[in-house]
Amino acid sequence: MIYGISKTSIRDKIVFKGGTALSKVYFPLNWRISEDLDFTIIGSATIKELSDAIIKEIPELVLKGSDGIKVEYRDHHENNAFLRLRLAIEGPITRHNTRIEITREDIIGPYNLMPVPKDYDYTSFSINTYSLENILAEKLRSMIERDKIRDYYDTWRLLKEESIDLESTVSLFNKKCKSKGITYRNISQILPENIKDILQPYYEGELLRLTVTPTVPLDTILHELSQKLSPMFSD
């Protein structure tokens, strides 16, 4: 599916982000399972333009670029700033659904044309993708907006990457909060006292199913997050 998007007429009008960007572009085969595709619009492309291109172009592009993989359009929801499409993917062995979400919001922070590692059965290609700092900053903002175990897990994993510029991440986080009218006050917005109780059911019912290798206890994830995030936001 990512291959198909990278070959469409809208490839330069959207930028890849989120958990699937981590699992397919930056850490292939070494991240949690993530299939839904998240993008932000670059420039002034309309939702209709994006929707039409995906529905009309992707099935043929994927079929031609793969070993007989078929893509079928299922349904979509859209407004002026948001597009969600549901597509069915049928390969030689398996069949599953995937979701593409495209949002219109301010592009804050860097993105680059990134090669997708050739760990999959298709020709080499590249796709516009947010930097790791940019993805991490959005994950941190998301932890204020919602309580999703995958955001906490991804943030915990990203903070172990020594190459990430934490000062740049905090700056991007503040700008992204401001762009959505979110006021950051203190770390308790990200790690409230009851966060373990909120996340525990999803840790057991969702995260353990999505991780390829055994992960650590939720207590450890939250403790290490606190140790990493507190100095980052000490000012």
mmCIF file of the C-alpha atoms, coordinates in Angstrom:
data_MODEL
# 
_entry.id   MODEL 
# 
loop_
_atom_site.group_PDB 
_atom_site.id 
_atom_site.type_symbol 
_atom_site.label_atom_id 
_atom_site.label_alt_id 
_atom_site.label_comp_id 
_atom_site.label_asym_id 
_atom_site.label_entity_id 
_atom_site.label_seq_id 
_atom_site.pdbx_PDB_ins_code 
_atom_site.Cartn_x 
_atom_site.Cartn_y 
_atom_site.Cartn_z 
_atom_site.occupancy 
_atom_site.B_iso_or_equiv 
_atom_site.pdbx_formal_charge 
_atom_site.auth_seq_id 
_atom_site.auth_comp_id 
_atom_site.auth_asym_id 
_atom_site.auth_atom_id 
_atom_site.pdbx_PDB_model_num 
ATOM 1   C CA . MET A 1 1   ? 0.000   0.000   0.000   1.00 0.00 ? 1   MET A CA 1 
ATOM 2   C CA . ILE A 1 2   ? 2.823   2.425   0.847   1.00 0.00 ? 2   ILE A CA 1 
ATOM 3   C CA . TYR A 1 3   ? 4.438   1.525   -2.460  1.00 0.00 ? 3   TYR A CA 1 
ATOM 4   C CA . GLY A 1 4   ? 1.222   2.398   -4.282  1.00 0.00 ? 4   GLY A CA 1 
ATOM 5   C CA . ILE A 1 5   ? 0.919   5.766   -2.535  1.00 0.00 ? 5   ILE A CA 1 
ATOM 6   C CA . SER A 1 6   ? 4.551   6.576   -3.373  1.00 0.00 ? 6   SER A CA 1 
ATOM 7   C CA . LYS A 1 7   ? 3.761   6.167   -7.072  1.00 0.00 ? 7   LYS A CA 1 
ATOM 8   C CA . THR A 1 8   ? 0.518   8.148   -7.221  1.00 0.00 ? 8   THR A CA 1 
ATOM 9   C CA . SER A 1 9   ? 0.047   11.657  -8.602  1.00 0.00 ? 9   SER A CA 1 
ATOM 10  C CA . ILE A 1 10  ? -0.347  12.917  -4.997  1.00 0.00 ? 10  ILE A CA 1 
ATOM 11  C CA . ARG A 1 11  ? 2.955   11.513  -3.668  1.00 0.00 ? 11  ARG A CA 1 
ATOM 12  C CA . ASP A 1 12  ? 4.438   15.013  -3.269  1.00 0.00 ? 12  ASP A CA 1 
ATOM 13  C CA . LYS A 1 13  ? 1.288   16.396  -1.635  1.00 0.00 ? 13  LYS A CA 1 
ATOM 14  C CA . ILE A 1 14  ? 1.311   14.295  1.560   1.00 0.00 ? 14  ILE A CA 1 
ATOM 15  C CA . VAL A 1 15  ? 3.859   13.318  4.204   1.00 0.00 ? 15  VAL A CA 1 
ATOM 16  C CA . PHE A 1 16  ? 3.951   9.972   6.033   1.00 0.00 ? 16  PHE A CA 1 
ATOM 17  C CA . LYS A 1 17  ? 3.932   9.924   9.849   1.00 0.00 ? 17  LYS A CA 1 
ATOM 18  C CA . GLY A 1 18  ? 2.911   7.903   12.907  1.00 0.00 ? 18  GLY A CA 1 
ATOM 19  C CA . GLY A 1 19  ? 3.488   4.349   14.048  1.00 0.00 ? 19  GLY A CA 1 
ATOM 20  C CA . THR A 1 20  ? 3.475   2.759   10.606  1.00 0.00 ? 20  THR A CA 1 
ATOM 21  C CA . ALA A 1 21  ? 6.169   5.197   9.440   1.00 0.00 ? 21  ALA A CA 1 
ATOM 22  C CA . LEU A 1 22  ? 8.256   3.945   12.357  1.00 0.00 ? 22  LEU A CA 1 
ATOM 23  C CA . SER A 1 23  ? 7.631   0.289   11.545  1.00 0.00 ? 23  SER A CA 1 
ATOM 24  C CA . LYS A 1 24  ? 8.031   0.495   7.758   1.00 0.00 ? 24  LYS A CA 1 
ATOM 25  C CA . VAL A 1 25  ? 10.577  3.276   7.165   1.00 0.00 ? 25  VAL A CA 1 
ATOM 26  C CA . TYR A 1 26  ? 12.778  3.726   10.242  1.00 0.00 ? 26  TYR A CA 1 
ATOM 27  C CA . PHE A 1 27  ? 12.688  0.392   12.066  1.00 0.00 ? 27  PHE A CA 1 
ATOM 28  C CA . PRO A 1 28  ? 11.439  -2.274  9.635   1.00 0.00 ? 28  PRO A CA 1 
ATOM 29  C CA . LEU A 1 29  ? 10.648  -5.611  11.266  1.00 0.00 ? 29  LEU A CA 1 
ATOM 30  C CA . ASN A 1 30  ? 11.798  -4.201  14.621  1.00 0.00 ? 30  ASN A CA 1 
ATOM 31  C CA . TRP A 1 31  ? 8.747   -2.257  15.812  1.00 0.00 ? 31  TRP A CA 1 
ATOM 32  C CA . ARG A 1 32  ? 5.239   -3.049  16.924  1.00 0.00 ? 32  ARG A CA 1 
ATOM 33  C CA . ILE A 1 33  ? 2.808   -4.157  14.248  1.00 0.00 ? 33  ILE A CA 1 
ATOM 34  C CA . SER A 1 34  ? 1.146   -1.137  12.645  1.00 0.00 ? 34  SER A CA 1 
ATOM 35  C CA . GLU A 1 35  ? -0.822  -1.215  9.394   1.00 0.00 ? 35  GLU A CA 1 
ATOM 36  C CA . ASP A 1 36  ? -2.937  1.960   9.341   1.00 0.00 ? 36  ASP A CA 1 
ATOM 37  C CA . LEU A 1 37  ? -1.314  4.732   7.309   1.00 0.00 ? 37  LEU A CA 1 
ATOM 38  C CA . ASP A 1 38  ? -1.284  8.330   8.589   1.00 0.00 ? 38  ASP A CA 1 
ATOM 39  C CA . PHE A 1 39  ? -0.415  11.360  6.472   1.00 0.00 ? 39  PHE A CA 1 
ATOM 40  C CA . THR A 1 40  ? -0.516  15.153  6.662   1.00 0.00 ? 40  THR A CA 1 
ATOM 41  C CA . ILE A 1 41  ? -1.305  17.277  3.607   1.00 0.00 ? 41  ILE A CA 1 
ATOM 42  C CA . ILE A 1 42  ? 1.495   19.362  2.115   1.00 0.00 ? 42  ILE A CA 1 
ATOM 43  C CA . GLY A 1 43  ? 0.325   22.594  0.503   1.00 0.00 ? 43  GLY A CA 1 
ATOM 44  C CA . SER A 1 44  ? -3.149  23.232  -0.855  1.00 0.00 ? 44  SER A CA 1 
ATOM 45  C CA . ALA A 1 45  ? -4.264  19.846  -2.199  1.00 0.00 ? 45  ALA A CA 1 
ATOM 46  C CA . THR A 1 46  ? -7.983  19.275  -1.707  1.00 0.00 ? 46  THR A CA 1 
ATOM 47  C CA . ILE A 1 47  ? -9.472  16.301  0.097   1.00 0.00 ? 47  ILE A CA 1 
ATOM 48  C CA . LYS A 1 48  ? -11.364 15.340  -3.075  1.00 0.00 ? 48  LYS A CA 1 
ATOM 49  C CA . GLU A 1 49  ? -8.163  15.403  -5.118  1.00 0.00 ? 49  GLU A CA 1 
ATOM 50  C CA . LEU A 1 50  ? -6.456  13.094  -2.632  1.00 0.00 ? 50  LEU A CA 1 
ATOM 51  C CA . SER A 1 51  ? -9.436  10.770  -2.321  1.00 0.00 ? 51  SER A CA 1 
ATOM 52  C CA . ASP A 1 52  ? -9.885  10.450  -6.087  1.00 0.00 ? 52  ASP A CA 1 
ATOM 53  C CA . ALA A 1 53  ? -6.197  9.694   -6.637  1.00 0.00 ? 53  ALA A CA 1 
ATOM 54  C CA . ILE A 1 54  ? -6.080  6.979   -3.981  1.00 0.00 ? 54  ILE A CA 1 
ATOM 55  C CA . ILE A 1 55  ? -9.279  5.264   -5.126  1.00 0.00 ? 55  ILE A CA 1 
ATOM 56  C CA . LYS A 1 56  ? -8.470  5.428   -8.850  1.00 0.00 ? 56  LYS A CA 1 
ATOM 57  C CA . GLU A 1 57  ? -4.697  4.963   -8.948  1.00 0.00 ? 57  GLU A CA 1 
ATOM 58  C CA . ILE A 1 58  ? -3.605  2.710   -6.089  1.00 0.00 ? 58  ILE A CA 1 
ATOM 59  C CA . PRO A 1 59  ? -5.260  -0.604  -7.097  1.00 0.00 ? 59  PRO A CA 1 
ATOM 60  C CA . GLU A 1 60  ? -3.512  -0.659  -10.489 1.00 0.00 ? 60  GLU A CA 1 
ATOM 61  C CA . LEU A 1 61  ? -0.178  0.597   -9.120  1.00 0.00 ? 61  LEU A CA 1 
ATOM 62  C CA . VAL A 1 62  ? -0.066  -2.018  -6.353  1.00 0.00 ? 62  VAL A CA 1 
ATOM 63  C CA . LEU A 1 63  ? -1.093  -4.820  -8.708  1.00 0.00 ? 63  LEU A CA 1 
ATOM 64  C CA . LYS A 1 64  ? 1.617   -3.883  -11.228 1.00 0.00 ? 64  LYS A CA 1 
ATOM 65  C CA . GLY A 1 65  ? 4.331   -3.401  -8.595  1.00 0.00 ? 65  GLY A CA 1 
ATOM 66  C CA . SER A 1 66  ? 3.659   -6.543  -6.559  1.00 0.00 ? 66  SER A CA 1 
ATOM 67  C CA . ASP A 1 67  ? 3.228   -10.250 -7.001  1.00 0.00 ? 67  ASP A CA 1 
ATOM 68  C CA . GLY A 1 68  ? -0.501  -10.159 -7.645  1.00 0.00 ? 68  GLY A CA 1 
ATOM 69  C CA . ILE A 1 69  ? -1.655  -8.137  -4.617  1.00 0.00 ? 69  ILE A CA 1 
ATOM 70  C CA . LYS A 1 70  ? -5.149  -6.728  -5.134  1.00 0.00 ? 70  LYS A CA 1 
ATOM 71  C CA . VAL A 1 71  ? -6.516  -3.587  -3.471  1.00 0.00 ? 71  VAL A CA 1 
ATOM 72  C CA . GLU A 1 72  ? -10.252 -2.927  -3.256  1.00 0.00 ? 72  GLU A CA 1 
ATOM 73  C CA . TYR A 1 73  ? -11.893 0.309   -2.107  1.00 0.00 ? 73  TYR A CA 1 
ATOM 74  C CA . ARG A 1 74  ? -14.398 -0.211  0.718   1.00 0.00 ? 74  ARG A CA 1 
ATOM 75  C CA . ASP A 1 75  ? -15.611 3.152   1.997   1.00 0.00 ? 75  ASP A CA 1 
ATOM 76  C CA . HIS A 1 76  ? -14.457 6.550   3.155   1.00 0.00 ? 76  HIS A CA 1 
ATOM 77  C CA . HIS A 1 77  ? -15.327 9.495   5.375   1.00 0.00 ? 77  HIS A CA 1 
ATOM 78  C CA . GLU A 1 78  ? -14.239 13.037  4.657   1.00 0.00 ? 78  GLU A CA 1 
ATOM 79  C CA . ASN A 1 79  ? -14.638 16.693  5.492   1.00 0.00 ? 79  ASN A CA 1 
ATOM 80  C CA . ASN A 1 80  ? -12.625 19.760  4.519   1.00 0.00 ? 80  ASN A CA 1 
ATOM 81  C CA . ALA A 1 81  ? -9.709  18.847  6.778   1.00 0.00 ? 81  ALA A CA 1 
ATOM 82  C CA . PHE A 1 82  ? -9.837  15.068  7.092   1.00 0.00 ? 82  PHE A CA 1 
ATOM 83  C CA . LEU A 1 83  ? -9.997  11.953  4.942   1.00 0.00 ? 83  LEU A CA 1 
ATOM 84  C CA . ARG A 1 84  ? -10.297 8.351   6.088   1.00 0.00 ? 84  ARG A CA 1 
ATOM 85  C CA . LEU A 1 85  ? -10.415 5.527   3.561   1.00 0.00 ? 85  LEU A CA 1 
ATOM 86  C CA . ARG A 1 86  ? -10.838 1.837   4.247   1.00 0.00 ? 86  ARG A CA 1 
ATOM 87  C CA . LEU A 1 87  ? -9.315  -0.558  1.747   1.00 0.00 ? 87  LEU A CA 1 
ATOM 88  C CA . ALA A 1 88  ? -9.160  -4.342  1.486   1.00 0.00 ? 88  ALA A CA 1 
ATOM 89  C CA . ILE A 1 89  ? -5.849  -5.945  0.517   1.00 0.00 ? 89  ILE A CA 1 
ATOM 90  C CA . GLU A 1 90  ? -5.794  -9.457  -0.906  1.00 0.00 ? 90  GLU A CA 1 
ATOM 91  C CA . GLY A 1 91  ? -2.526  -11.295 -1.442  1.00 0.00 ? 91  GLY A CA 1 
ATOM 92  C CA . PRO A 1 92  ? -1.675  -14.840 -2.481  1.00 0.00 ? 92  PRO A CA 1 
ATOM 93  C CA . ILE A 1 93  ? -2.123  -16.096 1.096   1.00 0.00 ? 93  ILE A CA 1 
ATOM 94  C CA . THR A 1 94  ? -3.819  -13.486 3.287   1.00 0.00 ? 94  THR A CA 1 
ATOM 95  C CA . ARG A 1 95  ? -6.548  -10.865 3.130   1.00 0.00 ? 95  ARG A CA 1 
ATOM 96  C CA . HIS A 1 96  ? -6.916  -7.912  5.496   1.00 0.00 ? 96  HIS A CA 1 
ATOM 97  C CA . ASN A 1 97  ? -8.262  -4.381  5.743   1.00 0.00 ? 97  ASN A CA 1 
ATOM 98  C CA . THR A 1 98  ? -6.189  -1.260  6.150   1.00 0.00 ? 98  THR A CA 1 
ATOM 99  C CA . ARG A 1 99  ? -7.057  2.369   6.800   1.00 0.00 ? 99  ARG A CA 1 
ATOM 100 C CA . ILE A 1 100 ? -5.551  5.522   5.333   1.00 0.00 ? 100 ILE A CA 1 
ATOM 101 C CA . GLU A 1 101 ? -6.023  8.768   7.265   1.00 0.00 ? 101 GLU A CA 1 
ATOM 102 C CA . ILE A 1 102 ? -5.004  12.132  5.840   1.00 0.00 ? 102 ILE A CA 1 
ATOM 103 C CA . THR A 1 103 ? -5.331  15.338  7.851   1.00 0.00 ? 103 THR A CA 1 
ATOM 104 C CA . ARG A 1 104 ? -4.963  18.992  6.976   1.00 0.00 ? 104 ARG A CA 1 
ATOM 105 C CA . GLU A 1 105 ? -2.987  20.812  9.649   1.00 0.00 ? 105 GLU A CA 1 
ATOM 106 C CA . ASP A 1 106 ? 0.040   23.063  9.870   1.00 0.00 ? 106 ASP A CA 1 
ATOM 107 C CA . ILE A 1 107 ? 3.235   21.366  8.709   1.00 0.00 ? 107 ILE A CA 1 
ATOM 108 C CA . ILE A 1 108 ? 5.565   21.934  11.650  1.00 0.00 ? 108 ILE A CA 1 
ATOM 109 C CA . GLY A 1 109 ? 9.052   20.495  11.641  1.00 0.00 ? 109 GLY A CA 1 
ATOM 110 C CA . PRO A 1 110 ? 11.178  18.644  9.116   1.00 0.00 ? 110 PRO A CA 1 
ATOM 111 C CA . TYR A 1 111 ? 10.346  15.854  6.741   1.00 0.00 ? 111 TYR A CA 1 
ATOM 112 C CA . ASN A 1 112 ? 12.474  14.160  4.112   1.00 0.00 ? 112 ASN A CA 1 
ATOM 113 C CA . LEU A 1 113 ? 12.135  11.889  1.110   1.00 0.00 ? 113 LEU A CA 1 
ATOM 114 C CA . MET A 1 114 ? 13.052  8.616   2.807   1.00 0.00 ? 114 MET A CA 1 
ATOM 115 C CA . PRO A 1 115 ? 13.893  5.299   1.144   1.00 0.00 ? 115 PRO A CA 1 
ATOM 116 C CA . VAL A 1 116 ? 11.754  2.431   2.366   1.00 0.00 ? 116 VAL A CA 1 
ATOM 117 C CA . PRO A 1 117 ? 14.171  -0.376  3.337   1.00 0.00 ? 117 PRO A CA 1 
ATOM 118 C CA . LYS A 1 118 ? 14.048  -3.291  0.922   1.00 0.00 ? 118 LYS A CA 1 
ATOM 119 C CA . ASP A 1 119 ? 12.806  -5.851  3.408   1.00 0.00 ? 119 ASP A CA 1 
ATOM 120 C CA . TYR A 1 120 ? 9.621   -6.415  1.457   1.00 0.00 ? 120 TYR A CA 1 
ATOM 121 C CA . ASP A 1 121 ? 8.769   -7.974  -1.879  1.00 0.00 ? 121 ASP A CA 1 
ATOM 122 C CA . TYR A 1 122 ? 8.637   -4.922  -4.161  1.00 0.00 ? 122 TYR A CA 1 
ATOM 123 C CA . THR A 1 123 ? 10.948  -2.624  -6.098  1.00 0.00 ? 123 THR A CA 1 
ATOM 124 C CA . SER A 1 124 ? 12.852  0.106   -4.258  1.00 0.00 ? 124 SER A CA 1 
ATOM 125 C CA . PHE A 1 125 ? 10.981  3.350   -3.593  1.00 0.00 ? 125 PHE A CA 1 
ATOM 126 C CA . SER A 1 126 ? 10.947  6.425   -1.340  1.00 0.00 ? 126 SER A CA 1 
ATOM 127 C CA . ILE A 1 127 ? 8.236   8.438   0.406   1.00 0.00 ? 127 ILE A CA 1 
ATOM 128 C CA . ASN A 1 128 ? 8.013   11.814  2.184   1.00 0.00 ? 128 ASN A CA 1 
ATOM 129 C CA . THR A 1 129 ? 8.287   11.030  5.906   1.00 0.00 ? 129 THR A CA 1 
ATOM 130 C CA . TYR A 1 130 ? 8.428   13.073  9.103   1.00 0.00 ? 130 TYR A CA 1 
ATOM 131 C CA . SER A 1 131 ? 11.752  13.078  10.954  1.00 0.00 ? 131 SER A CA 1 
ATOM 132 C CA . LEU A 1 132 ? 12.007  10.995  14.132  1.00 0.00 ? 132 LEU A CA 1 
ATOM 133 C CA . GLU A 1 133 ? 11.938  14.185  16.207  1.00 0.00 ? 133 GLU A CA 1 
ATOM 134 C CA . ASN A 1 134 ? 8.773   15.263  14.430  1.00 0.00 ? 134 ASN A CA 1 
ATOM 135 C CA . ILE A 1 135 ? 7.068   11.906  14.991  1.00 0.00 ? 135 ILE A CA 1 
ATOM 136 C CA . LEU A 1 136 ? 8.107   11.901  18.657  1.00 0.00 ? 136 LEU A CA 1 
ATOM 137 C CA . ALA A 1 137 ? 6.800   15.457  19.159  1.00 0.00 ? 137 ALA A CA 1 
ATOM 138 C CA . GLU A 1 138 ? 3.415   14.427  17.730  1.00 0.00 ? 138 GLU A CA 1 
ATOM 139 C CA . LYS A 1 139 ? 3.346   11.335  19.931  1.00 0.00 ? 139 LYS A CA 1 
ATOM 140 C CA . LEU A 1 140 ? 3.923   13.512  23.002  1.00 0.00 ? 140 LEU A CA 1 
ATOM 141 C CA . ARG A 1 141 ? 1.140   15.870  21.980  1.00 0.00 ? 141 ARG A CA 1 
ATOM 142 C CA . SER A 1 142 ? -1.150  12.900  21.368  1.00 0.00 ? 142 SER A CA 1 
ATOM 143 C CA . MET A 1 143 ? -0.486  11.682  24.915  1.00 0.00 ? 143 MET A CA 1 
ATOM 144 C CA . ILE A 1 144 ? -2.142  14.877  26.153  1.00 0.00 ? 144 ILE A CA 1 
ATOM 145 C CA . GLU A 1 145 ? -5.089  14.553  23.759  1.00 0.00 ? 145 GLU A CA 1 
ATOM 146 C CA . ARG A 1 146 ? -5.864  10.855  24.245  1.00 0.00 ? 146 ARG A CA 1 
ATOM 147 C CA . ASP A 1 147 ? -4.884  7.768   26.245  1.00 0.00 ? 147 ASP A CA 1 
ATOM 148 C CA . LYS A 1 148 ? -3.624  5.290   23.642  1.00 0.00 ? 148 LYS A CA 1 
ATOM 149 C CA . ILE A 1 149 ? -1.213  2.566   24.707  1.00 0.00 ? 149 ILE A CA 1 
ATOM 150 C CA . ARG A 1 150 ? 0.507   2.645   21.315  1.00 0.00 ? 150 ARG A CA 1 
ATOM 151 C CA . ASP A 1 151 ? 1.508   6.307   21.819  1.00 0.00 ? 151 ASP A CA 1 
ATOM 152 C CA . TYR A 1 152 ? 3.097   5.500   25.166  1.00 0.00 ? 152 TYR A CA 1 
ATOM 153 C CA . TYR A 1 153 ? 4.875   2.459   23.766  1.00 0.00 ? 153 TYR A CA 1 
ATOM 154 C CA . ASP A 1 154 ? 6.175   4.300   20.693  1.00 0.00 ? 154 ASP A CA 1 
ATOM 155 C CA . THR A 1 155 ? 7.378   7.220   22.822  1.00 0.00 ? 155 THR A CA 1 
ATOM 156 C CA . TRP A 1 156 ? 9.115   4.849   25.240  1.00 0.00 ? 156 TRP A CA 1 
ATOM 157 C CA . ARG A 1 157 ? 10.889  3.124   22.341  1.00 0.00 ? 157 ARG A CA 1 
ATOM 158 C CA . LEU A 1 158 ? 11.827  6.372   20.584  1.00 0.00 ? 158 LEU A CA 1 
ATOM 159 C CA . LEU A 1 159 ? 13.358  7.824   23.736  1.00 0.00 ? 159 LEU A CA 1 
ATOM 160 C CA . LYS A 1 160 ? 15.836  4.944   23.690  1.00 0.00 ? 160 LYS A CA 1 
ATOM 161 C CA . GLU A 1 161 ? 17.197  6.121   20.334  1.00 0.00 ? 161 GLU A CA 1 
ATOM 162 C CA . GLU A 1 162 ? 20.368  8.091   21.047  1.00 0.00 ? 162 GLU A CA 1 
ATOM 163 C CA . SER A 1 163 ? 20.296  9.773   17.641  1.00 0.00 ? 163 SER A CA 1 
ATOM 164 C CA . ILE A 1 164 ? 17.141  11.750  18.456  1.00 0.00 ? 164 ILE A CA 1 
ATOM 165 C CA . ASP A 1 165 ? 17.662  15.429  19.287  1.00 0.00 ? 165 ASP A CA 1 
ATOM 166 C CA . LEU A 1 166 ? 15.573  15.890  22.445  1.00 0.00 ? 166 LEU A CA 1 
ATOM 167 C CA . GLU A 1 167 ? 15.938  19.675  22.539  1.00 0.00 ? 167 GLU A CA 1 
ATOM 168 C CA . SER A 1 168 ? 14.570  19.895  19.004  1.00 0.00 ? 168 SER A CA 1 
ATOM 169 C CA . THR A 1 169 ? 11.776  17.487  19.956  1.00 0.00 ? 169 THR A CA 1 
ATOM 170 C CA . VAL A 1 170 ? 10.645  19.687  22.858  1.00 0.00 ? 170 VAL A CA 1 
ATOM 171 C CA . SER A 1 171 ? 10.668  22.771  20.626  1.00 0.00 ? 171 SER A CA 1 
ATOM 172 C CA . LEU A 1 172 ? 8.556   20.960  18.018  1.00 0.00 ? 172 LEU A CA 1 
ATOM 173 C CA . PHE A 1 173 ? 6.208   19.675  20.717  1.00 0.00 ? 173 PHE A CA 1 
ATOM 174 C CA . ASN A 1 174 ? 5.570   23.209  21.995  1.00 0.00 ? 174 ASN A CA 1 
ATOM 175 C CA . LYS A 1 175 ? 4.882   24.491  18.475  1.00 0.00 ? 175 LYS A CA 1 
ATOM 176 C CA . LYS A 1 176 ? 2.551   21.586  17.708  1.00 0.00 ? 176 LYS A CA 1 
ATOM 177 C CA . CYS A 1 177 ? 0.619   22.147  20.931  1.00 0.00 ? 177 CYS A CA 1 
ATOM 178 C CA . LYS A 1 178 ? 0.261   25.839  20.133  1.00 0.00 ? 178 LYS A CA 1 
ATOM 179 C CA . SER A 1 179 ? -1.005  25.087  16.618  1.00 0.00 ? 179 SER A CA 1 
ATOM 180 C CA . LYS A 1 180 ? -3.874  23.050  18.113  1.00 0.00 ? 180 LYS A CA 1 
ATOM 181 C CA . GLY A 1 181 ? -4.622  25.433  20.964  1.00 0.00 ? 181 GLY A CA 1 
ATOM 182 C CA . ILE A 1 182 ? -3.239  23.056  23.603  1.00 0.00 ? 182 ILE A CA 1 
ATOM 183 C CA . THR A 1 183 ? -1.633  24.626  26.667  1.00 0.00 ? 183 THR A CA 1 
ATOM 184 C CA . TYR A 1 184 ? 1.134   22.493  28.137  1.00 0.00 ? 184 TYR A CA 1 
ATOM 185 C CA . ARG A 1 185 ? 1.534   23.104  31.866  1.00 0.00 ? 185 ARG A CA 1 
ATOM 186 C CA . ASN A 1 186 ? 3.376   20.145  33.386  1.00 0.00 ? 186 ASN A CA 1 
ATOM 187 C CA . ILE A 1 187 ? 4.320   16.500  32.967  1.00 0.00 ? 187 ILE A CA 1 
ATOM 188 C CA . SER A 1 188 ? 1.146   15.307  34.688  1.00 0.00 ? 188 SER A CA 1 
ATOM 189 C CA . GLN A 1 189 ? -0.749  16.076  31.478  1.00 0.00 ? 189 GLN A CA 1 
ATOM 190 C CA . ILE A 1 190 ? 1.300   13.349  29.790  1.00 0.00 ? 190 ILE A CA 1 
ATOM 191 C CA . LEU A 1 191 ? 1.670   11.029  32.782  1.00 0.00 ? 191 LEU A CA 1 
ATOM 192 C CA . PRO A 1 192 ? -1.318  11.583  35.096  1.00 0.00 ? 192 PRO A CA 1 
ATOM 193 C CA . GLU A 1 193 ? -1.433  9.670   38.374  1.00 0.00 ? 193 GLU A CA 1 
ATOM 194 C CA . ASN A 1 194 ? -4.045  7.220   37.111  1.00 0.00 ? 194 ASN A CA 1 
ATOM 195 C CA . ILE A 1 195 ? -2.381  6.506   33.763  1.00 0.00 ? 195 ILE A CA 1 
ATOM 196 C CA . LYS A 1 196 ? -1.504  2.904   34.659  1.00 0.00 ? 196 LYS A CA 1 
ATOM 197 C CA . ASP A 1 197 ? -5.139  2.105   35.465  1.00 0.00 ? 197 ASP A CA 1 
ATOM 198 C CA . ILE A 1 198 ? -6.217  3.660   32.169  1.00 0.00 ? 198 ILE A CA 1 
ATOM 199 C CA . LEU A 1 199 ? -3.632  1.860   30.035  1.00 0.00 ? 199 LEU A CA 1 
ATOM 200 C CA . GLN A 1 200 ? -3.478  -1.564  31.703  1.00 0.00 ? 200 GLN A CA 1 
ATOM 201 C CA . PRO A 1 201 ? -6.484  -3.107  29.866  1.00 0.00 ? 201 PRO A CA 1 
ATOM 202 C CA . TYR A 1 202 ? -5.059  -1.959  26.524  1.00 0.00 ? 202 TYR A CA 1 
ATOM 203 C CA . TYR A 1 203 ? -1.574  -3.182  27.408  1.00 0.00 ? 203 TYR A CA 1 
ATOM 204 C CA . GLU A 1 204 ? -2.938  -6.685  27.874  1.00 0.00 ? 204 GLU A CA 1 
ATOM 205 C CA . GLY A 1 205 ? -5.564  -6.624  25.124  1.00 0.00 ? 205 GLY A CA 1 
ATOM 206 C CA . GLU A 1 206 ? -3.831  -4.572  22.422  1.00 0.00 ? 206 GLU A CA 1 
ATOM 207 C CA . LEU A 1 207 ? -0.115  -3.968  22.886  1.00 0.00 ? 207 LEU A CA 1 
ATOM 208 C CA . LEU A 1 208 ? 0.902   -7.565  23.604  1.00 0.00 ? 208 LEU A CA 1 
ATOM 209 C CA . ARG A 1 209 ? -0.866  -8.573  20.390  1.00 0.00 ? 209 ARG A CA 1 
ATOM 210 C CA . LEU A 1 210 ? 0.959   -5.916  18.352  1.00 0.00 ? 210 LEU A CA 1 
ATOM 211 C CA . THR A 1 211 ? 4.519   -6.489  19.551  1.00 0.00 ? 211 THR A CA 1 
ATOM 212 C CA . VAL A 1 212 ? 6.624   -9.022  17.677  1.00 0.00 ? 212 VAL A CA 1 
ATOM 213 C CA . THR A 1 213 ? 8.943   -9.693  20.596  1.00 0.00 ? 213 THR A CA 1 
ATOM 214 C CA . PRO A 1 214 ? 7.932   -9.814  24.287  1.00 0.00 ? 214 PRO A CA 1 
ATOM 215 C CA . THR A 1 215 ? 7.762   -6.342  25.773  1.00 0.00 ? 215 THR A CA 1 
ATOM 216 C CA . VAL A 1 216 ? 8.468   -5.230  29.314  1.00 0.00 ? 216 VAL A CA 1 
ATOM 217 C CA . PRO A 1 217 ? 5.813   -4.722  32.016  1.00 0.00 ? 217 PRO A CA 1 
ATOM 218 C CA . LEU A 1 218 ? 3.706   -1.565  31.816  1.00 0.00 ? 218 LEU A CA 1 
ATOM 219 C CA . ASP A 1 219 ? 5.160   -0.411  35.151  1.00 0.00 ? 219 ASP A CA 1 
ATOM 220 C CA . THR A 1 220 ? 8.619   -0.405  33.580  1.00 0.00 ? 220 THR A CA 1 
ATOM 221 C CA . ILE A 1 221 ? 7.470   1.515   30.511  1.00 0.00 ? 221 ILE A CA 1 
ATOM 222 C CA . LEU A 1 222 ? 5.814   4.218   32.620  1.00 0.00 ? 222 LEU A CA 1 
ATOM 223 C CA . HIS A 1 223 ? 8.730   4.455   35.053  1.00 0.00 ? 223 HIS A CA 1 
ATOM 224 C CA . GLU A 1 224 ? 11.274  4.850   32.256  1.00 0.00 ? 224 GLU A CA 1 
ATOM 225 C CA . LEU A 1 225 ? 9.048   7.376   30.496  1.00 0.00 ? 225 LEU A CA 1 
ATOM 226 C CA . SER A 1 226 ? 8.939   9.460   33.660  1.00 0.00 ? 226 SER A CA 1 
ATOM 227 C CA . GLN A 1 227 ? 12.723  9.281   34.012  1.00 0.00 ? 227 GLN A CA 1 
ATOM 228 C CA . LYS A 1 228 ? 13.236  10.417  30.419  1.00 0.00 ? 228 LYS A CA 1 
ATOM 229 C CA . LEU A 1 229 ? 10.500  13.026  30.137  1.00 0.00 ? 229 LEU A CA 1 
ATOM 230 C CA . SER A 1 230 ? 10.947  14.829  33.460  1.00 0.00 ? 230 SER A CA 1 
ATOM 231 C CA . PRO A 1 231 ? 14.385  16.281  32.562  1.00 0.00 ? 231 PRO A CA 1 
ATOM 232 C CA . MET A 1 232 ? 13.191  17.146  29.047  1.00 0.00 ? 232 MET A CA 1 
ATOM 233 C CA . PHE A 1 233 ? 10.401  19.332  30.429  1.00 0.00 ? 233 PHE A CA 1 
ATOM 234 C CA . SER A 1 234 ? 12.126  20.533  33.597  1.00 0.00 ? 234 SER A CA 1 
ATOM 235 C CA . ASP A 1 235 ? 11.944  24.160  32.522  1.00 0.00 ? 235 ASP A CA 1 
# 
